[in-house]
Amino acid sequence: MATSIQAITITTTAQSIVGIDNVEQYVTLHSNGSTYIGASNVTSDSGIHVQNGETLQLTISEGCDLWAIAASGTNTLRVLKVRVE
């Protein structure tokens, strides 16, 4: 298993936070601000809301990715990824 952690600045433009991989990924997100997650076309109206201070754990299937956007301003999203090899 390979593990990585990033602090990503989230803006009002959707950006990739977990890239497509050929293995399953376990992901833990911690938001320091109001963040919305979803597919590459995510918006603050369509995304899943990750509230300020909230931690969320997800399993990202092989061949899938995850994107994020802020409704306004900028915030920081901490992303811990564990690749299941």
C-alpha angles and dihedrals in degrees: 000000000000120000129198136172130199138178105217124192107227119207137174089278116083113247137181114258099170117030128214111275136178092237136055115270129206109212132191117192126194117185125209092189139008108309133174122206133196143100125337090280093054118149133176087258097050104031132092108259117237104191126218108283094011122133119206130186121207140172112223112203124228110279095021132108138194131223134192139200137179120229090223139351120357136296139171125256118193112212123194113187128189115188113211104217 
